[in-house]
Amino acid sequence: MSNIVLVLQITLFGMFLIFAAMVLLWTLLSMMVFVLARVQKNPIDEDELSNEEDNAELMRKQAVAVAVSAALHQRVLAGPGRFPLPPTAFVSAWQAVLRSHILNKRGAVR
């Protein structure tokens, strides 16, 4: 019975160490994010910010226009749609042998 108690104590101690390490890492990461966010704050002029947003919006519109024109050009080059080929009538050797056995039992079909 004492072996089971010892095993349970070791398991609980191991679990405690794992969770303690996770909490420690979580705390360190959140502190680093907080400190780096304060250090990297620099005031940006609102004019520069709006100008950058306008440039980004213009680039997005140009990218969409290029994508649409490329898609339309691709559709024109593709031509009419093609129907897929019907499935082939090929059978495997195993299927051919089984079918020939069935035909031999029943006789020729007229």
SVG drawing of the C-alpha trace seen along z (x, -y; Angstrom):
<svg xmlns="http://www.w3.org/2000/svg" viewBox="-31 -65 43 89">
<polyline fill="none" stroke="black" stroke-width="0.4" points="0.0,0.0 2.9,-2.4 4.1,-2.0 0.8,-3.4 1.0,-6.3 4.6,-7.0 3.6,-6.8 0.7,-9.2 3.0,-11.7 5.6,-11.6 2.8,-12.1 1.3,-15.1 4.7,-16.7 5.5,-16.3 2.2,-17.8 2.8,-20.7 6.3,-21.4 4.9,-21.4 2.0,-23.8 4.4,-26.0 6.8,-26.2 3.8,-27.0 2.6,-29.8 6.2,-31.2 6.6,-31.3 3.2,-32.9 4.1,-35.6 7.5,-36.3 5.9,-36.5 3.2,-38.9 5.7,-41.1 7.9,-41.2 5.0,-42.1 4.0,-44.9 7.5,-46.3 8.1,-46.1 4.8,-47.8 5.7,-50.7 9.3,-51.0 8.1,-50.9 5.5,-53.6 6.4,-56.5 4.0,-59.2 3.1,-59.2 1.6,-62.2 -2.1,-61.7 -1.3,-63.0 1.4,-60.4 -1.0,-57.7 -3.9,-58.7 -1.5,-59.1 -0.2,-55.5 -3.8,-54.2 -4.7,-56.0 -1.6,-54.4 -2.5,-51.0 -6.1,-51.3 -4.9,-52.4 -2.6,-49.4 -5.4,-47.1 -7.6,-48.5 -4.9,-48.1 -4.3,-44.5 -8.0,-43.7 -8.1,-45.3 -5.1,-43.2 -6.6,-40.0 -10.0,-40.6 -8.4,-41.4 -6.2,-38.3 -9.2,-36.1 -11.2,-37.5 -8.2,-37.0 -7.9,-33.4 -11.6,-32.8 -11.3,-34.1 -8.3,-31.9 -10.0,-28.8 -12.6,-28.6 -15.8,-26.6 -16.0,-24.1 -15.3,-20.4 -17.3,-17.5 -15.4,-14.9 -14.7,-11.6 -17.0,-8.7 -15.5,-6.1 -13.6,-3.4 -14.9,0.1 -11.6,1.7 -11.9,4.3 -9.1,5.8 -7.9,9.3 -9.7,10.5 -13.0,9.2 -12.5,10.7 -11.9,14.1 -14.9,13.9 -17.1,12.8 -15.9,15.6 -16.7,18.2 -20.2,16.8 -20.6,17.0 -19.3,20.6 -21.9,21.6 -24.8,19.9 -23.9,20.5 -23.7,18.0 -26.1,15.1 -28.2,14.7"/>
</svg>
